[in-house]
Amino acid sequence: TLKSYWIRKGRAFSTAVVRQETELTPEMIATGSWRQLPFKPYNFSALGLPPACGHLHPLLKVRSQLRQIFLEMG
């Protein structure tokens, strides 16, 4: 099996990497430079980081340990 690919330069081809802005600062607003800057689009469908879960109350933890001990004893 022989596979071949044709690679061509597209319309968006560029040798320079342009850093997109992620934050709008008061200086950008004051000078008006935000109008010429490329901004990174927001992804509103991203799930984000899962929230940090809490821990058991110390008394509930002791109660579950005692319950496990009694269950093992029969």
N, CA, C and O atoms as a CHARMM CRD file, in Angstrom:
* protein
*
  296
    1    1 THR  N      0.83700  -1.17000   0.00000 PROA 1      0.00000
    2    1 THR  CA     0.00000   0.00000   0.00000 PROA 1      0.00000
    3    1 THR  C      0.88500   1.23700   0.00000 PROA 1      0.00000
    4    1 THR  O      1.79900   1.36800   0.81400 PROA 1      0.00000
    5    2 LEU  N      0.60000   2.12500  -0.91100 PROA 2      0.00000
    6    2 LEU  CA     1.35900   3.36300  -1.02400 PROA 2      0.00000
    7    2 LEU  C      0.40600   4.52500  -0.81800 PROA 2      0.00000
    8    2 LEU  O     -0.58600   4.65900  -1.53400 PROA 2      0.00000
    9    3 LYS  N      0.70700   5.35500   0.15400 PROA 3      0.00000
   10    3 LYS  CA    -0.11300   6.53400   0.42500 PROA 3      0.00000
   11    3 LYS  C      0.71400   7.77400   0.14600 PROA 3      0.00000
   12    3 LYS  O      1.88800   7.84700   0.50600 PROA 3      0.00000
   13    4 SER  N      0.09400   8.74000  -0.49500 PROA 4      0.00000
   14    4 SER  CA     0.78700  10.00300  -0.74900 PROA 4      0.00000
   15    4 SER  C     -0.12800  11.15100  -0.37200 PROA 4      0.00000
   16    4 SER  O     -1.35200  11.03700  -0.44600 PROA 4      0.00000
   17    5 TYR  N      0.47300  12.25400   0.03100 PROA 5      0.00000
   18    5 TYR  CA    -0.26600  13.42900   0.47600 PROA 5      0.00000
   19    5 TYR  C      0.28100  14.65500  -0.24100 PROA 5      0.00000
   20    5 TYR  O      1.48600  14.76300  -0.47100 PROA 5      0.00000
   21    6 TRP  N     -0.60000  15.56800  -0.58900 PROA 6      0.00000
   22    6 TRP  CA    -0.21500  16.84700  -1.16300 PROA 6      0.00000
   23    6 TRP  C     -0.40000  17.91000  -0.08800 PROA 6      0.00000
   24    6 TRP  O     -1.48600  18.05800   0.47300 PROA 6      0.00000
   25    7 ILE  N      0.64400  18.63100   0.18700 PROA 7      0.00000
   26    7 ILE  CA     0.58700  19.67400   1.20800 PROA 7      0.00000
   27    7 ILE  C      0.77100  21.01800   0.52200 PROA 7      0.00000
   28    7 ILE  O      1.74900  21.24100  -0.19100 PROA 7      0.00000
   29    8 ARG  N     -0.18500  21.90500   0.75100 PROA 8      0.00000
   30    8 ARG  CA    -0.13600  23.23200   0.14700 PROA 8      0.00000
   31    8 ARG  C     -0.32500  24.28900   1.22900 PROA 8      0.00000
   32    8 ARG  O     -0.89100  24.02100   2.28900 PROA 8      0.00000
   33    9 LYS  N      0.14900  25.46500   0.94700 PROA 9      0.00000
   34    9 LYS  CA    -0.03200  26.59200   1.85900 PROA 9      0.00000
   35    9 LYS  C     -1.46300  27.09200   1.73200 PROA 9      0.00000
   36    9 LYS  O     -1.94400  27.34300   0.62700 PROA 9      0.00000
   37   10 GLY  N     -2.13800  27.23600   2.86500 PROA 10     0.00000
   38   10 GLY  CA    -3.50100  27.73800   2.86200 PROA 10     0.00000
   39   10 GLY  C     -3.54800  29.25100   2.96200 PROA 10     0.00000
   40   10 GLY  O     -2.51400  29.91900   2.98100 PROA 10     0.00000
   41   11 ARG  N     -4.76900  29.78600   3.02500 PROA 11     0.00000
   42   11 ARG  CA    -4.94100  31.23800   3.11600 PROA 11     0.00000
   43   11 ARG  C     -4.39300  31.79500   4.42100 PROA 11     0.00000
   44   11 ARG  O     -3.90700  32.92500   4.45300 PROA 11     0.00000
   45   12 ALA  N     -4.46400  31.02500   5.48700 PROA 12     0.00000
   46   12 ALA  CA    -4.03800  31.50000   6.80100 PROA 12     0.00000
   47   12 ALA  C     -2.57200  31.18000   7.09300 PROA 12     0.00000
   48   12 ALA  O     -2.13800  31.32000   8.23700 PROA 12     0.00000
   49   13 PHE  N     -1.79500  30.75400   6.08800 PROA 13     0.00000
   50   13 PHE  CA    -0.39500  30.41000   6.30400 PROA 13     0.00000
   51   13 PHE  C      0.41200  31.65300   6.65500 PROA 13     0.00000
   52   13 PHE  O      0.27700  32.70100   6.02300 PROA 13     0.00000
   53   14 SER  N      1.25300  31.51400   7.67500 PROA 14     0.00000
   54   14 SER  CA     2.12000  32.61400   8.08600 PROA 14     0.00000
   55   14 SER  C      3.34700  32.03700   8.76700 PROA 14     0.00000
   56   14 SER  O      3.26300  31.02300   9.45900 PROA 14     0.00000
   57   15 THR  N      4.46700  32.67300   8.57300 PROA 15     0.00000
   58   15 THR  CA     5.69200  32.21600   9.23300 PROA 15     0.00000
   59   15 THR  C      5.84700  32.84900  10.61300 PROA 15     0.00000
   60   15 THR  O      6.63900  32.37800  11.43000 PROA 15     0.00000
   61   16 ALA  N      5.09600  33.90900  10.87000 PROA 16     0.00000
   62   16 ALA  CA     5.15600  34.57800  12.17100 PROA 16     0.00000
   63   16 ALA  C      4.02700  34.06600  13.06200 PROA 16     0.00000
   64   16 ALA  O      2.89600  33.88600  12.61000 PROA 16     0.00000
   65   17 VAL  N      4.34800  33.83600  14.32500 PROA 17     0.00000
   66   17 VAL  CA     3.35500  33.39500  15.28900 PROA 17     0.00000
   67   17 VAL  C      2.81900  34.62300  16.01800 PROA 17     0.00000
   68   17 VAL  O      3.57600  35.35400  16.65700 PROA 17     0.00000
   69   18 VAL  N      1.51500  34.84400  15.91700 PROA 18     0.00000
   70   18 VAL  CA     0.89100  36.00200  16.56100 PROA 18     0.00000
   71   18 VAL  C      0.24900  35.54000  17.85500 PROA 18     0.00000
   72   18 VAL  O     -0.58700  34.63600  17.86000 PROA 18     0.00000
   73   19 ARG  N      0.64600  36.16700  18.95300 PROA 19     0.00000
   74   19 ARG  CA     0.09000  35.82300  20.25900 PROA 19     0.00000
   75   19 ARG  C     -1.23500  36.53600  20.43500 PROA 19     0.00000
   76   19 ARG  O     -1.30400  37.76200  20.33900 PROA 19     0.00000
   77   20 GLN  N     -2.28200  35.77700  20.69200 PROA 20     0.00000
   78   20 GLN  CA    -3.58800  36.36400  20.89400 PROA 20     0.00000
   79   20 GLN  C     -3.73900  36.80300  22.34300 PROA 20     0.00000
   80   20 GLN  O     -3.29600  36.11300  23.26100 PROA 20     0.00000
   81   21 GLU  N     -4.36000  37.94200  22.53500 PROA 21     0.00000
   82   21 GLU  CA    -4.57400  38.47300  23.87500 PROA 21     0.00000
   83   21 GLU  C     -5.71100  37.71200  24.55400 PROA 21     0.00000
   84   21 GLU  O     -6.67400  37.29800  23.90900 PROA 21     0.00000
   85   22 THR  N     -5.58000  37.53800  25.86300 PROA 22     0.00000
   86   22 THR  CA    -6.61500  36.84900  26.63000 PROA 22     0.00000
   87   22 THR  C     -7.30000  37.76400  27.62600 PROA 22     0.00000
   88   22 THR  O     -8.37500  37.44000  28.13100 PROA 22     0.00000
   89   23 GLU  N     -6.68800  38.90700  27.91400 PROA 23     0.00000
   90   23 GLU  CA    -7.24700  39.82100  28.91100 PROA 23     0.00000
   91   23 GLU  C     -7.28000  41.23900  28.36100 PROA 23     0.00000
   92   23 GLU  O     -6.40200  41.65000  27.60300 PROA 23     0.00000
   93   24 LEU  N     -8.29600  41.96700  28.75300 PROA 24     0.00000
   94   24 LEU  CA    -8.42800  43.37500  28.40200 PROA 24     0.00000
   95   24 LEU  C     -8.04100  44.19800  29.61800 PROA 24     0.00000
   96   24 LEU  O     -8.69300  44.12200  30.65900 PROA 24     0.00000
   97   25 THR  N     -6.98100  44.98500  29.48700 PROA 25     0.00000
   98   25 THR  CA    -6.47500  45.75500  30.62500 PROA 25     0.00000
   99   25 THR  C     -6.94100  47.21100  30.53800 PROA 25     0.00000
  100   25 THR  O     -7.31400  47.68000  29.46300 PROA 25     0.00000
  101   26 PRO  N     -6.92200  47.91800  31.65900 PROA 26     0.00000
  102   26 PRO  CA    -7.29100  49.34500  31.62900 PROA 26     0.00000
  103   26 PRO  C     -6.37900  50.17500  30.72100 PROA 26     0.00000
  104   26 PRO  O     -6.83100  51.15300  30.12400 PROA 26     0.00000
  105   27 GLU  N     -5.11400  49.79900  30.61100 PROA 27     0.00000
  106   27 GLU  CA    -4.19500  50.53100  29.73400 PROA 27     0.00000
  107   27 GLU  C     -4.60300  50.38600  28.28100 PROA 27     0.00000
  108   27 GLU  O     -4.51200  51.34400  27.51300 PROA 27     0.00000
  109   28 MET  N     -5.05800  49.18500  27.88800 PROA 28     0.00000
  110   28 MET  CA    -5.51300  48.96700  26.51600 PROA 28     0.00000
  111   28 MET  C     -6.73100  49.82700  26.20500 PROA 28     0.00000
  112   28 MET  O     -6.84500  50.37400  25.10800 PROA 28     0.00000
  113   29 ILE  N     -7.63400  49.94600  27.16400 PROA 29     0.00000
  114   29 ILE  CA    -8.83700  50.74900  26.96700 PROA 29     0.00000
  115   29 ILE  C     -8.47400  52.23100  26.88200 PROA 29     0.00000
  116   29 ILE  O     -9.01400  52.96000  26.05100 PROA 29     0.00000
  117   30 ALA  N     -7.54400  52.67900  27.75800 PROA 30     0.00000
  118   30 ALA  CA    -7.16400  54.09200  27.79000 PROA 30     0.00000
  119   30 ALA  C     -6.46800  54.51300  26.50100 PROA 30     0.00000
  120   30 ALA  O     -6.71900  55.60300  25.98800 PROA 30     0.00000
  121   31 THR  N     -5.59400  53.65500  25.97600 PROA 31     0.00000
  122   31 THR  CA    -4.84600  54.00800  24.76400 PROA 31     0.00000
  123   31 THR  C     -5.60100  53.65700  23.49000 PROA 31     0.00000
  124   31 THR  O     -5.28900  54.18600  22.42300 PROA 31     0.00000
  125   32 GLY  N     -6.58900  52.77400  23.58300 PROA 32     0.00000
  126   32 GLY  CA    -7.33600  52.35600  22.39900 PROA 32     0.00000
  127   32 GLY  C     -6.61600  51.29800  21.58400 PROA 32     0.00000
  128   32 GLY  O     -7.01000  51.00800  20.45400 PROA 32     0.00000
  129   33 SER  N     -5.56100  50.71800  22.14700 PROA 33     0.00000
  130   33 SER  CA    -4.79300  49.70300  21.41800 PROA 33     0.00000
  131   33 SER  C     -5.53200  48.38000  21.28300 PROA 33     0.00000
  132   33 SER  O     -5.12100  47.52200  20.50200 PROA 33     0.00000
  133   34 TRP  N     -6.61000  48.20300  22.02800 PROA 34     0.00000
  134   34 TRP  CA    -7.36100  46.94500  21.97500 PROA 34     0.00000
  135   34 TRP  C     -8.05200  46.76000  20.63400 PROA 34     0.00000
  136   34 TRP  O     -8.40400  45.63700  20.27100 PROA 34     0.00000
  137   35 ARG  N     -8.25100  47.83600  19.89800 PROA 35     0.00000
  138   35 ARG  CA    -8.95000  47.74100  18.60400 PROA 35     0.00000
  139   35 ARG  C     -8.11700  47.00500  17.55700 PROA 35     0.00000
  140   35 ARG  O     -8.67600  46.37300  16.66100 PROA 35     0.00000
  141   36 GLN  N     -6.79000  47.07700  17.65700 PROA 36     0.00000
  142   36 GLN  CA    -5.92000  46.44200  16.66500 PROA 36     0.00000
  143   36 GLN  C     -5.40200  45.07500  17.10400 PROA 36     0.00000
  144   36 GLN  O     -4.75700  44.38600  16.31400 PROA 36     0.00000
  145   37 LEU  N     -5.67000  44.66700  18.34200 PROA 37     0.00000
  146   37 LEU  CA    -5.13000  43.41500  18.85900 PROA 37     0.00000
  147   37 LEU  C     -6.06400  42.24100  18.58200 PROA 37     0.00000
  148   37 LEU  O     -7.28300  42.38100  18.68000 PROA 37     0.00000
  149   38 PRO  N     -5.49900  41.08700  18.23700 PROA 38     0.00000
  150   38 PRO  CA    -6.34000  39.88900  18.08500 PROA 38     0.00000
  151   38 PRO  C     -6.59900  39.26000  19.45500 PROA 38     0.00000
  152   38 PRO  O     -5.66100  39.03000  20.21900 PROA 38     0.00000
  153   39 PHE  N     -7.84800  38.98600  19.76500 PROA 39     0.00000
  154   39 PHE  CA    -8.20500  38.38400  21.04100 PROA 39     0.00000
  155   39 PHE  C     -8.56800  36.92300  20.85400 PROA 39     0.00000
  156   39 PHE  O     -9.16300  36.54300  19.84600 PROA 39     0.00000
  157   40 LYS  N     -8.20800  36.11500  21.82300 PROA 40     0.00000
  158   40 LYS  CA    -8.52000  34.69700  21.80400 PROA 40     0.00000
  159   40 LYS  C    -10.02300  34.53400  22.06500 PROA 40     0.00000
  160   40 LYS  O    -10.54900  35.13000  23.00500 PROA 40     0.00000
  161   41 PRO  N    -10.71900  33.73700  21.24900 PROA 41     0.00000
  162   41 PRO  CA   -12.16200  33.56600  21.46600 PROA 41     0.00000
  163   41 PRO  C    -12.43700  32.74800  22.73000 PROA 41     0.00000
  164   41 PRO  O    -11.66200  31.86400  23.09700 PROA 41     0.00000
  165   42 TYR  N    -13.54400  33.06000  23.37900 PROA 42     0.00000
  166   42 TYR  CA   -13.93900  32.33000  24.57800 PROA 42     0.00000
  167   42 TYR  C    -14.59300  31.01600  24.19100 PROA 42     0.00000
  168   42 TYR  O    -15.28700  30.93600  23.17800 PROA 42     0.00000
  169   43 ASN  N    -14.37100  29.98600  24.99900 PROA 43     0.00000
  170   43 ASN  CA   -15.00800  28.69200  24.79600 PROA 43     0.00000
  171   43 ASN  C    -16.00000  28.49400  25.93700 PROA 43     0.00000
  172   43 ASN  O    -15.63600  28.02900  27.01800 PROA 43     0.00000
  173   44 PHE  N    -17.25400  28.85000  25.68500 PROA 44     0.00000
  174   44 PHE  CA   -18.26400  28.77600  26.73400 PROA 44     0.00000
  175   44 PHE  C    -18.75400  27.35800  26.97800 PROA 44     0.00000
  176   44 PHE  O    -19.44300  27.11200  27.96800 PROA 44     0.00000
  177   45 SER  N    -18.41600  26.41500  26.09900 PROA 45     0.00000
  178   45 SER  CA   -18.85400  25.03300  26.28800 PROA 45     0.00000
  179   45 SER  C    -17.80700  24.18700  27.00700 PROA 45     0.00000
  180   45 SER  O    -18.01500  22.98900  27.19900 PROA 45     0.00000
  181   46 ALA  N    -16.68500  24.79000  27.40800 PROA 46     0.00000
  182   46 ALA  CA   -15.64800  24.05200  28.13300 PROA 46     0.00000
  183   46 ALA  C    -16.14800  23.70100  29.53200 PROA 46     0.00000
  184   46 ALA  O    -16.84100  24.49500  30.16800 PROA 46     0.00000
  185   47 LEU  N    -15.79700  22.52700  29.99600 PROA 47     0.00000
  186   47 LEU  CA   -16.25200  22.06500  31.30400 PROA 47     0.00000
  187   47 LEU  C    -15.46000  22.67700  32.44900 PROA 47     0.00000
  188   47 LEU  O    -16.01000  22.86800  33.53300 PROA 47     0.00000
  189   48 GLY  N    -14.20600  22.98400  32.24400 PROA 48     0.00000
  190   48 GLY  CA   -13.40400  23.56800  33.30900 PROA 48     0.00000
  191   48 GLY  C    -12.90900  22.51900  34.28900 PROA 48     0.00000
  192   48 GLY  O    -13.08400  21.32000  34.07200 PROA 48     0.00000
  193   49 LEU  N    -12.29800  22.97200  35.35300 PROA 49     0.00000
  194   49 LEU  CA   -11.76900  22.07000  36.36500 PROA 49     0.00000
  195   49 LEU  C    -12.88100  21.57700  37.27800 PROA 49     0.00000
  196   49 LEU  O    -13.78900  22.33700  37.61400 PROA 49     0.00000
  197   50 PRO  N    -12.82100  20.31500  37.68200 PROA 50     0.00000
  198   50 PRO  CA   -13.83800  19.83600  38.63000 PROA 50     0.00000
  199   50 PRO  C    -13.63400  20.48800  39.99100 PROA 50     0.00000
  200   50 PRO  O    -12.49500  20.71800  40.39700 PROA 50     0.00000
  201   51 PRO  N    -14.70300  20.78700  40.69400 PROA 51     0.00000
  202   51 PRO  CA   -14.55300  21.43300  42.00300 PROA 51     0.00000
  203   51 PRO  C    -13.89400  20.49900  43.01600 PROA 51     0.00000
  204   51 PRO  O    -14.08600  19.28400  42.98000 PROA 51     0.00000
  205   52 ALA  N    -13.12500  21.08400  43.90600 PROA 52     0.00000
  206   52 ALA  CA   -12.48300  20.28700  44.95400 PROA 52     0.00000
  207   52 ALA  C    -13.56200  19.77700  45.91500 PROA 52     0.00000
  208   52 ALA  O    -14.37900  20.54900  46.41800 PROA 52     0.00000
  209   53 CYS  N    -13.54800  18.48400  46.15400 PROA 53     0.00000
  210   53 CYS  CA   -14.56100  17.88700  47.03100 PROA 53     0.00000
  211   53 CYS  C    -14.14700  18.04400  48.48400 PROA 53     0.00000
  212   53 CYS  O    -12.96300  18.15800  48.79800 PROA 53     0.00000
  213   54 GLY  N    -15.12600  18.04800  49.35300 PROA 54     0.00000
  214   54 GLY  CA   -14.86500  18.16900  50.77900 PROA 54     0.00000
  215   54 GLY  C    -14.46900  16.83600  51.39800 PROA 54     0.00000
  216   54 GLY  O    -14.29500  15.83900  50.69700 PROA 54     0.00000
  217   55 HSD  N    -14.33400  16.83300  52.69000 PROA 55     0.00000
  218   55 HSD  CA   -13.95600  15.63600  53.42900 PROA 55     0.00000
  219   55 HSD  C    -15.04500  15.30700  54.44200 PROA 55     0.00000
  220   55 HSD  O    -15.88700  16.13900  54.78000 PROA 55     0.00000
  221   56 LEU  N    -14.99900  14.07900  54.90900 PROA 56     0.00000
  222   56 LEU  CA   -15.94400  13.66000  55.93500 PROA 56     0.00000
  223   56 LEU  C    -15.65300  14.38000  57.25100 PROA 56     0.00000
  224   56 LEU  O    -14.50600  14.70300  57.55800 PROA 56     0.00000
  225   57 HSD  N    -16.69000  14.61800  58.00200 PROA 57     0.00000
  226   57 HSD  CA   -16.53900  15.19000  59.33300 PROA 57     0.00000
  227   57 HSD  C    -15.78900  14.16800  60.18600 PROA 57     0.00000
  228   57 HSD  O    -16.02200  12.96800  60.04200 PROA 57     0.00000
  229   58 PRO  N    -14.89500  14.61300  61.06800 PROA 58     0.00000
  230   58 PRO  CA   -14.11300  13.66100  61.87300 PROA 58     0.00000
  231   58 PRO  C    -14.97400  12.66300  62.64900 PROA 58     0.00000
  232   58 PRO  O    -14.59700  11.49700  62.76000 PROA 58     0.00000
  233   59 LEU  N    -16.12800  13.09100  63.19100 PROA 59     0.00000
  234   59 LEU  CA   -16.97800  12.16000  63.93100 PROA 59     0.00000
  235   59 LEU  C    -17.60600  11.11800  63.01400 PROA 59     0.00000
  236   59 LEU  O    -17.75400   9.95900  63.40200 PROA 59     0.00000
  237   60 LEU  N    -17.97700  11.52100  61.80100 PROA 60     0.00000
  238   60 LEU  CA   -18.51700  10.55000  60.84400 PROA 60     0.00000
  239   60 LEU  C    -17.44900   9.54500  60.42500 PROA 60     0.00000
  240   60 LEU  O    -17.73600   8.37000  60.19300 PROA 60     0.00000
  241   61 LYS  N    -16.21900  10.02800  60.33200 PROA 61     0.00000
  242   61 LYS  CA   -15.11500   9.13900  59.96600 PROA 61     0.00000
  243   61 LYS  C    -14.88000   8.09500  61.06200 PROA 61     0.00000
  244   61 LYS  O    -14.69800   6.91300  60.76700 PROA 61     0.00000
  245   62 VAL  N    -14.88500   8.53200  62.32200 PROA 62     0.00000
  246   62 VAL  CA   -14.70300   7.61200  63.45800 PROA 62     0.00000
  247   62 VAL  C    -15.85600   6.62500  63.50900 PROA 62     0.00000
  248   62 VAL  O    -15.64900   5.43900  63.76500 PROA 62     0.00000
  249   63 ARG  N    -17.07300   7.10700  63.26700 PROA 63     0.00000
  250   63 ARG  CA   -18.23900   6.23600  63.30100 PROA 63     0.00000
  251   63 ARG  C    -18.15400   5.14800  62.23000 PROA 63     0.00000
  252   63 ARG  O    -18.49400   3.99300  62.48500 PROA 63     0.00000
  253   64 SER  N    -17.70200   5.51900  61.04200 PROA 64     0.00000
  254   64 SER  CA   -17.58900   4.51700  59.98900 PROA 64     0.00000
  255   64 SER  C    -16.46500   3.51400  60.28900 PROA 64     0.00000
  256   64 SER  O    -16.57100   2.33900  59.93700 PROA 64     0.00000
  257   65 GLN  N    -15.38900   3.97900  60.94000 PROA 65     0.00000
  258   65 GLN  CA   -14.31400   3.05600  61.31800 PROA 65     0.00000
  259   65 GLN  C    -14.79100   2.08100  62.39700 PROA 65     0.00000
  260   65 GLN  O    -14.50300   0.88500  62.33100 PROA 65     0.00000
  261   66 LEU  N    -15.52700   2.60100  63.39600 PROA 66     0.00000
  262   66 LEU  CA   -16.05800   1.72400  64.44400 PROA 66     0.00000
  263   66 LEU  C    -17.05700   0.71500  63.86100 PROA 66     0.00000
  264   66 LEU  O    -17.07600  -0.45100  64.25600 PROA 66     0.00000
  265   67 ARG  N    -17.86700   1.16900  62.93500 PROA 67     0.00000
  266   67 ARG  CA   -18.84600   0.27600  62.30200 PROA 67     0.00000
  267   67 ARG  C    -18.12100  -0.84900  61.56700 PROA 67     0.00000
  268   67 ARG  O    -18.52300  -2.01000  61.63800 PROA 67     0.00000
  269   68 GLN  N    -17.03100  -0.48600  60.85000 PROA 68     0.00000
  270   68 GLN  CA   -16.26000  -1.49300  60.11700 PROA 68     0.00000
  271   68 GLN  C    -15.61900  -2.49100  61.08600 PROA 68     0.00000
  272   68 GLN  O    -15.56700  -3.68500  60.79400 PROA 68     0.00000
  273   69 ILE  N    -15.13500  -2.01600  62.22300 PROA 69     0.00000
  274   69 ILE  CA   -14.51600  -2.89800  63.21500 PROA 69     0.00000
  275   69 ILE  C    -15.55300  -3.88000  63.74200 PROA 69     0.00000
  276   69 ILE  O    -15.28400  -5.07800  63.83300 PROA 69     0.00000
  277   70 PHE  N    -16.75300  -3.37500  64.09600 PROA 70     0.00000
  278   70 PHE  CA   -17.79800  -4.25400  64.62500 PROA 70     0.00000
  279   70 PHE  C    -18.28900  -5.24900  63.57100 PROA 70     0.00000
  280   70 PHE  O    -18.61600  -6.39000  63.89600 PROA 70     0.00000
  281   71 LEU  N    -18.34000  -4.81800  62.31800 PROA 71     0.00000
  282   71 LEU  CA   -18.75000  -5.74100  61.24200 PROA 71     0.00000
  283   71 LEU  C    -17.71500  -6.84900  61.07100 PROA 71     0.00000
  284   71 LEU  O    -18.08500  -7.99200  60.80300 PROA 71     0.00000
  285   72 GLU  N    -16.43900  -6.53900  61.21800 PROA 72     0.00000
  286   72 GLU  CA   -15.39300  -7.55300  61.09600 PROA 72     0.00000
  287   72 GLU  C    -15.42800  -8.52400  62.26800 PROA 72     0.00000
  288   72 GLU  O    -15.09600  -9.70100  62.12100 PROA 72     0.00000
  289   73 MET  N    -15.83700  -8.02000  63.44400 PROA 73     0.00000
  290   73 MET  CA   -15.92200  -8.89300  64.62200 PROA 73     0.00000
  291   73 MET  C    -17.13800  -9.81100  64.55500 PROA 73     0.00000
  292   73 MET  O    -17.18700 -10.84400  65.22400 PROA 73     0.00000
  293   74 GLY  N    -18.09500  -9.43200  63.76000 PROA 74     0.00000
  294   74 GLY  CA   -19.28200 -10.28000  63.62100 PROA 74     0.00000
  295   74 GLY  C    -20.37500  -9.76200  64.46800 PROA 74     0.00000
  296   74 GLY  O    -21.46300 -10.33700  64.49200 PROA 74     0.00000
